[in-house]
Amino acid sequence: QVPLVESGGGLVQAGGSLRLSCAASGRTFRSYARGWFRQAPGSEREFVALISWSVGFTSYADSVKGRFTISRDNARDTVYLQMNSLKPEDTAVYYCAASPIRIPTKGDEYTYWGQGTQVTVSS
């Protein structure tokens, strides 16, 4: 069973918006930091954003700062990624992940991963 389930991806024109969701499945991640990563074809997976499990500390990659917002609803054990002013270079498969580390910025610091959701931004 996949522990994290992403949804909300799709095709959007440049300048548009999408909101990704990542829900826990089969177990709880309320005390875990949560992050979003993305991987474009032919590229390595890259960090997008993270949110700590307490006090709501957030961190973003420079490429999305000011355009993307990560948030969490612990009651629903769900994390969101609001993506505004989308650009063609944001096209990628987006993955959510969970980590027991307080502020994990590297992929190998995350223990649980979802299967990903495709985001395609047309020019």
Backbone as CSV, one residue per row, in Angstrom:
resi,resn,N_x,N_y,N_z,CA_x,CA_y,CA_z,C_x,C_y,C_z
1,GLN,0.854,-1.193,0.000,0.000,0.000,0.000,0.886,1.238,0.000
2,VAL,0.588,2.158,-0.914,1.354,3.389,-1.005,0.959,4.281,0.175
3,PRO,1.921,4.736,0.973,1.590,5.479,2.186,1.126,6.910,1.950
4,LEU,1.488,7.481,0.814,1.100,8.857,0.502,0.492,8.879,-0.899
5,VAL,-0.607,9.571,-1.046,-1.318,9.597,-2.324,-1.470,11.034,-2.795
6,GLU,-0.835,11.333,-3.937,-0.930,12.679,-4.501,-2.119,12.771,-5.458
7,SER,-2.638,13.979,-5.595,-3.700,14.261,-6.560,-3.638,15.736,-6.932
8,GLY,-4.346,16.093,-7.995,-4.441,17.488,-8.373,-3.592,17.896,-9.566
9,GLY,-2.798,16.973,-10.078,-1.987,17.315,-11.236,-2.839,17.435,-12.490
10,GLY,-2.223,17.912,-13.576,-2.960,18.043,-14.820,-2.234,18.943,-15.792
11,LEU,-2.973,19.347,-16.820,-2.441,20.218,-17.868,-2.983,21.626,-17.652
12,VAL,-2.105,22.605,-17.679,-2.510,23.995,-17.464,-1.656,24.886,-18.356
13,GLN,-2.207,26.027,-18.748,-1.445,26.978,-19.545,-0.503,27.782,-18.663
14,ALA,0.543,28.280,-19.268,1.482,29.133,-18.541,0.732,30.301,-17.914
15,GLY,1.092,30.607,-16.669,0.409,31.655,-15.929,-0.743,31.149,-15.092
16,GLY,-1.130,29.911,-15.300,-2.242,29.336,-14.566,-1.836,28.796,-13.211
17,SER,-2.798,28.157,-12.546,-2.583,27.636,-11.194,-3.075,26.203,-11.074
18,LEU,-2.471,25.496,-10.144,-2.915,24.165,-9.764,-2.688,24.017,-8.266
19,ARG,-3.496,23.166,-7.629,-3.254,22.834,-6.230,-3.108,21.325,-6.115
20,LEU,-1.953,20.904,-5.660,-1.687,19.490,-5.427,-2.031,19.146,-3.984
21,SER,-2.520,17.928,-3.801,-2.813,17.418,-2.469,-2.027,16.130,-2.243
22,CYS,-1.693,15.889,-1.000,-0.987,14.665,-0.638,-1.608,14.145,0.653
23,ALA,-2.344,13.057,0.550,-3.052,12.495,1.692,-2.343,11.254,2.209
24,ALA,-2.349,11.112,3.521,-1.799,9.905,4.137,-2.746,8.742,3.897
25,SER,-2.167,7.572,3.734,-2.967,6.381,3.469,-2.425,5.204,4.272
26,GLY,-3.217,4.664,5.178,-2.822,3.481,5.918,-2.053,3.748,7.192
27,ARG,-1.592,4.978,7.378,-0.897,5.345,8.601,-0.916,6.861,8.706
28,THR,-0.497,7.366,9.870,-0.515,8.803,10.080,0.880,9.394,9.941
29,PHE,0.912,10.634,9.418,2.180,11.361,9.297,2.081,12.737,9.959
30,ARG,1.204,12.837,10.954,0.986,14.149,11.582,2.235,14.674,12.276
31,SER,3.117,13.796,12.730,4.317,14.254,13.423,5.546,14.200,12.518
32,TYR,5.330,14.120,11.217,6.415,14.079,10.255,6.482,15.399,9.492
33,ALA,7.699,15.810,9.152,7.844,16.875,8.172,7.380,16.336,6.810
34,ARG,6.845,17.211,6.002,6.350,16.807,4.693,6.994,17.666,3.610
35,GLY,7.282,17.048,2.505,7.937,17.785,1.435,7.365,17.455,0.067
36,TRP,7.664,18.334,-0.867,7.342,18.107,-2.275,8.638,18.135,-3.085
37,PHE,8.756,17.199,-4.005,9.864,17.134,-4.930,9.289,17.023,-6.334
38,ARG,10.121,17.241,-7.331,9.671,17.060,-8.694,10.808,16.524,-9.548
39,GLN,10.414,15.844,-10.622,11.397,15.284,-11.544,10.888,15.450,-12.962
40,ALA,11.638,16.211,-13.747,11.326,16.403,-15.154,12.037,15.328,-15.969
41,PRO,11.552,15.026,-17.164,12.203,14.014,-18.006,13.671,14.351,-18.238
42,GLY,14.532,13.365,-18.021,15.948,13.573,-18.251,16.670,14.344,-17.174
43,SER,15.956,14.676,-16.105,16.553,15.469,-15.027,16.513,14.698,-13.725
44,GLU,17.330,15.136,-12.790,17.315,14.528,-11.471,16.142,15.088,-10.659
45,ARG,15.735,14.313,-9.678,14.692,14.792,-8.772,15.212,16.005,-8.011
46,GLU,14.359,17.012,-7.853,14.781,18.213,-7.144,13.773,18.589,-6.066
47,PHE,14.292,19.170,-5.024,13.490,19.652,-3.905,12.645,20.845,-4.353
48,VAL,11.386,20.879,-3.907,10.499,22.000,-4.224,10.139,22.788,-2.962
49,ALA,9.616,22.087,-1.953,9.175,22.779,-0.738,9.033,21.782,0.400
50,LEU,9.102,22.305,1.628,8.864,21.462,2.795,8.127,22.248,3.860
51,ILE,7.465,21.504,4.739,6.801,22.115,5.885,7.052,21.218,7.084
52,SER,7.439,21.808,8.183,7.704,21.026,9.386,6.394,20.556,9.996
53,TRP,6.487,19.580,10.920,5.258,19.051,11.500,4.706,19.978,12.567
54,SER,5.557,20.797,13.159,5.083,21.734,14.175,5.482,23.155,13.789
55,VAL,4.856,24.115,14.295,5.062,25.561,14.101,5.037,25.990,12.639
56,GLY,4.819,25.055,11.712,4.614,25.420,10.327,5.790,26.041,9.622
57,PHE,7.016,25.683,10.025,8.193,26.183,9.303,8.134,25.708,7.869
58,THR,8.409,26.614,6.925,8.411,26.246,5.510,9.715,26.677,4.847
59,SER,10.036,25.967,3.775,11.219,26.299,2.988,10.928,25.975,1.535
60,TYR,11.479,26.789,0.615,11.200,26.619,-0.803,12.478,26.663,-1.632
61,ALA,12.444,25.978,-2.752,13.509,26.134,-3.725,13.415,27.536,-4.306
62,ASP,14.560,28.093,-4.666,14.572,29.451,-5.217,13.700,29.559,-6.465
63,SER,13.634,28.495,-7.233,12.910,28.524,-8.501,11.396,28.662,-8.332
64,VAL,10.881,28.372,-7.136,9.426,28.439,-6.923,9.039,29.462,-5.867
65,LYS,10.025,30.057,-5.218,9.743,31.003,-4.149,8.893,32.158,-4.665
66,GLY,7.837,32.495,-3.934,6.952,33.569,-4.337,5.819,33.123,-5.247
67,ARG,5.915,31.894,-5.772,4.869,31.385,-6.657,4.144,30.178,-6.050
68,PHE,4.863,29.357,-5.303,4.295,28.148,-4.698,4.134,28.357,-3.197
69,THR,3.103,27.727,-2.638,2.874,27.769,-1.197,2.540,26.375,-0.704
70,ILE,3.289,25.919,0.300,3.014,24.625,0.913,2.254,24.861,2.211
71,SER,1.286,23.992,2.477,0.519,24.088,3.716,0.097,22.687,4.128
72,ARG,-0.356,22.569,5.375,-0.794,21.261,5.843,-2.029,21.389,6.705
73,ASP,-2.848,20.348,6.656,-4.032,20.241,7.500,-3.846,18.962,8.302
74,ASN,-3.393,19.105,9.529,-3.099,17.919,10.335,-4.363,17.135,10.676
75,ALA,-5.488,17.796,10.756,-6.735,17.082,11.043,-7.052,16.084,9.916
76,ARG,-6.715,16.462,8.710,-6.927,15.584,7.556,-5.656,14.814,7.180
77,ASP,-4.554,15.121,7.879,-3.267,14.480,7.578,-2.940,14.641,6.095
78,THR,-3.122,15.852,5.612,-2.947,16.159,4.193,-2.078,17.394,4.039
79,VAL,-1.241,17.370,3.021,-0.388,18.504,2.692,-0.769,18.997,1.306
80,TYR,-0.676,20.311,1.116,-1.052,20.913,-0.147,0.120,21.680,-0.738
81,LEU,0.117,21.802,-2.047,1.070,22.662,-2.734,0.276,23.520,-3.714
82,GLN,0.089,24.781,-3.355,-0.584,25.722,-4.234,0.444,26.287,-5.195
83,MET,0.225,26.104,-6.481,1.176,26.535,-7.490,0.522,27.602,-8.363
84,ASN,1.061,28.804,-8.290,0.551,29.921,-9.082,1.603,30.375,-10.093
85,SER,1.165,31.154,-11.071,2.075,31.692,-12.090,2.955,30.592,-12.671
86,LEU,2.333,29.497,-13.041,3.083,28.341,-13.520,3.798,28.647,-14.827
87,LYS,4.974,28.032,-14.963,5.817,28.214,-16.147,6.037,26.857,-16.814
88,PRO,6.351,26.837,-18.099,6.623,25.554,-18.765,7.725,24.761,-18.058
89,GLU,8.691,25.443,-17.471,9.774,24.737,-16.782,9.334,24.095,-15.472
90,ASP,8.103,24.330,-15.053,7.556,23.640,-13.875,7.013,22.258,-14.248
91,THR,6.990,21.947,-15.531,6.502,20.646,-15.980,7.361,19.528,-15.403
92,ALA,6.709,18.587,-14.715,7.426,17.490,-14.058,6.412,16.571,-13.395
93,VAL,6.908,15.430,-12.920,6.128,14.608,-12.009,6.428,15.110,-10.602
94,TYR,5.391,15.407,-9.858,5.537,15.934,-8.506,5.269,14.828,-7.491
95,TYR,6.191,14.701,-6.547,6.101,13.677,-5.516,6.006,14.321,-4.138
96,CYS,5.174,13.757,-3.289,5.195,14.188,-1.899,5.902,13.118,-1.077
97,ALA,6.425,13.546,0.056,7.205,12.653,0.888,7.075,13.063,2.350
98,ALA,7.406,12.135,3.241,7.339,12.391,4.673,8.655,11.987,5.318
99,SER,9.073,12.770,6.322,10.345,12.528,6.978,10.226,12.725,8.490
100,PRO,10.914,11.864,9.267,10.932,12.066,10.714,11.932,13.143,11.145
101,ILE,12.741,13.630,10.220,13.714,14.678,10.507,12.996,16.024,10.550
102,ARG,13.426,16.894,11.464,12.690,18.136,11.709,12.613,19.026,10.466
103,ILE,13.743,19.264,9.821,13.761,20.103,8.613,14.579,19.380,7.549
104,PRO,13.971,18.472,6.833,14.695,17.680,5.831,14.667,18.331,4.462
105,THR,15.808,18.687,3.926,15.857,19.344,2.625,16.355,18.431,1.517
106,LYS,16.873,17.253,1.879,17.408,16.334,0.889,16.489,15.134,0.722
107,GLY,16.429,14.623,-0.508,15.550,13.497,-0.774,15.828,12.287,0.086
108,ASP,17.107,12.017,0.378,17.422,10.813,1.139,17.105,10.955,2.632
109,GLU,16.613,12.119,3.033,16.172,12.309,4.420,14.698,11.972,4.584
110,TYR,14.042,11.637,3.473,12.630,11.285,3.507,12.468,9.779,3.465
111,THR,11.539,9.287,4.290,11.355,7.848,4.436,10.212,7.308,3.593
112,TYR,9.159,8.094,3.451,7.959,7.646,2.755,7.684,8.535,1.553
113,TRP,7.260,7.902,0.466,7.026,8.628,-0.785,5.699,8.213,-1.407
114,GLY,5.129,9.153,-2.165,3.968,8.830,-2.977,4.405,8.394,-4.368
115,GLN,3.416,8.085,-5.202,3.718,7.604,-6.552,3.857,8.735,-7.557
116,GLY,3.476,9.944,-7.193,3.656,11.087,-8.063,2.418,11.455,-8.859
117,THR,2.366,12.729,-9.229,1.286,13.230,-10.071,1.898,14.142,-11.137
118,GLN,1.452,13.991,-12.378,2.040,14.729,-13.490,1.474,16.149,-13.558
119,VAL,2.364,17.100,-13.694,1.991,18.490,-13.943,2.614,18.902,-15.266
120,THR,1.777,19.363,-16.182,2.260,19.807,-17.487,1.790,21.228,-17.723
121,VAL,2.751,22.120,-17.998,2.447,23.522,-18.239,2.768,23.831,-19.688
122,SER,1.755,24.232,-20.439,1.946,24.537,-21.849,2.238,26.021,-22.040
123,SER,3.033,26.312,-23.068,3.415,27.714,-23.316,2.418,28.404,-24.230
